[in-house]
């Protein structure tokens, strides 16, 4: 009985580490959910392994000790799919959180099967891959890794030449990836842009620059 409790406690701790990382970043799947997933996965793995020796009859029944555990991976996929969101601008978010949910179940399975060292090494690598490695790669990697997208919506009077707006954007060395122009109520036009820029360029600087353009009445910026 004691080894059951120890394994469940280790799974709880590993799930807590994954959950703390998500909760610190204010993600929808936090500490409680990841702990429950890890402990439940560990329990199912323990039951799957122990049931072989308890219920199988030598020479008559052929039982797979990991049969139940194999179903965890597909079952947790439904939870992961629930945190993946598609926004109105076609941006997909929640993929990292979904992968962390999946990894919490993997840590529970490894712990239930008795692979303690592997589980602890894996949780360290998982946390580093989410928090440390991306920062290091951005620092030493190519400049393209330091770029990001800005979604910009501008409302301006129809008398204003849109080329003036594009000239302003060139001052910040911003690359226009997508343009959409349409009429709005009254005598105004709306310009929707997808801009590629570097992380050092602040969204507030872009906002102030665009608001300084004559006849611009509305500016909305979303960073991706």
N, C-alpha and C positions, 0 to 999 in steps of 0.2 A: 504493500500500500504506500510506503514512504517514497518509493521511486516514482509512483504516479504523481504524488504531490510535488516532488522536486521538479519533474518534467513540466507540469502545468505551471509552476511558479516561474521557471525559466522562460517559458513561452509568454507568460504574462509580462515579464520584464522586457523581453525583446519587442513585443508588441507595443509596450509603453514607449520605448525609444523611438519607434517609427511614428507613433501618434504624437509625441511631443514635437517632433520636427514639423509635422503637418499643422499642429495647433499653433505653433509659434508664427506660422505664416498665414494663419487665419483661413485655413482650407476647410471645406465642408466635412471631411472625414478626419476627425481628430483622435485624441488619445483613447477615449472610451471605446470607440468603434474598432480601432486597430487592436486593442487589448482583447476584446471579445473575439475577434476573428482569429487571432493567434492562439488563444486558449482553446477555442472550439476546434480549430484545425488540429491542435495537439491531441485533444481528447478523441477525436474521430480516428486519428492515426493510432493512438494507443489501443482503442477498442478493436480496430482492424487487425492489429498485430496479435493482441492477446487472445482474440476470439478463435484464432487458428488452433492454438494449443488447447483451448478449452472445449471447442465444439467439434473439431475434426476427428474422424475415426481413421487411424492408420490403415491403409490398404483399401479403404472404402470411400473416403471423401477427399477431394483435391481442392484445397482452399488457398487463395492468394492472400498473403498477409497484408498487402498494400492495396487491396481492391477498393475498400472504402476511401482510403486516402487519395486514390486516383480521381475520385469524384469531386474532391474539394476544389481542385484547380478550375474545373468548369463551373462549379457552383458559385465560387467567389467572383467569377467573371460577370455575373449579373449585378453584383454590388458595384464592381468597377465601372460597368456601363452606366450606372445611375449617377455617377459624378462627372461624366464627360458631357460637356455642354457645347452647343453650337450657338454662337451669338448671331445677331442680325447682320453683322459685317462678315459673316462666314468664318470667323475666327473660332478655332476649336480650343477649348480649355478643359482642364481637369485630367489630362492624360498622365501627368506625373503622379497625381493623387491616386488615380486608378491603378497605376503600376505599384505604388506603395501598398495599397490594399492587397494586391496580389502577392507582393513580397511578404507581407505579414502572415498570410496563410502558408507560404513556403517555409517561413521560419518556424511556424507551429508544427508543420509536418516533419521538418528536420529534427526538431526537439523531441517530438513524440517517438521518432525512430531511433533516438539516442545519439544523434550527431551534434553534440553540444558545441564542440570547437568550431565545426563548420558553420553552425548557426551564428555564433558570436562573430566570427570573421566576416560572414556575409552581411550582418547588420552594420558592421563598421564600414564595409565597402559601400553599402547602399546609401548610408548617410553621407559619406564622403562624396559619392557620385552626384548627389543632389545639391550639396552645399559648397564643397571645396573645389572639386575638379573643374566645374564650369567657370569659376572665377579665375583659376590658374590658366586655363586654356585661353580665356579672353585676354589675359595679360600678355601671354607669350605667343599667341596664335596670330593668324592673319587679321588684317584690319576689318575684313568683312564680318568677322565674328562680333565686332563691336558695334555693328549697325542695328537699327531697329526701325519699325514702321510707325508712322503717325497717320491717323485718320483725321482729316480736317474737313469741316463743313463751314462755308463762308456764304453769307448773304450780302449782296451789294446792289446798289442802284444800277439800272440798265444803262445809264449814261457812262458808267465806269468801264474802262477798257480792261478786260481780264488779264491782258499781257502785263499790266502794271503789277498785278499780284504775283505773277510768275517771276518777274524781275526781282521783287522783294525776296522771294524764296531763294533765288540764286545767290543772294547776299550771304545766306547761311550755308551755302553749298549743299542744298537739299535737292535730291533727285526725285522727280515726279514719276511715279509708277503707274498711276491710273487717274483719269480725269472724267468727271461726269458733270454736265451742265444742264440745268433745267430752270424753267420759269416758276416763280412762286407768286403769291397774291400781290396785287398792286403792280408797281412798276419795278420790281426787283428780280434779280436772278440768283440762283443758288449754285455754288461750285463745290463739288465733292472731290476731294483729292486723297490719294494714298501716297505718302511721302516716305522716302528712304533716307535716313539720316544717321548720324553717329550718336552714341549714348550721351556724349558730353553736351550735345545741343539740348537745352532745356525746353520743355513744352511751353513754359511761361514766356520764354524769349520769342518763340514763334508766334504765340498769341499776341504779344505786345507789338511785334512787327506788323502783323496783319491788321490789327486794329488801328494802326497809324495810317493805313491807306485810306485815302479820301473816298467817301461814299460807301464804306464798308460798315454795315449796321449790326452784323452778328458774326461771331467766330466761335466755333466749337472744335476742340482738339481732344482726341483720345489716343493715348499711347499704348502700343502693343508690345 
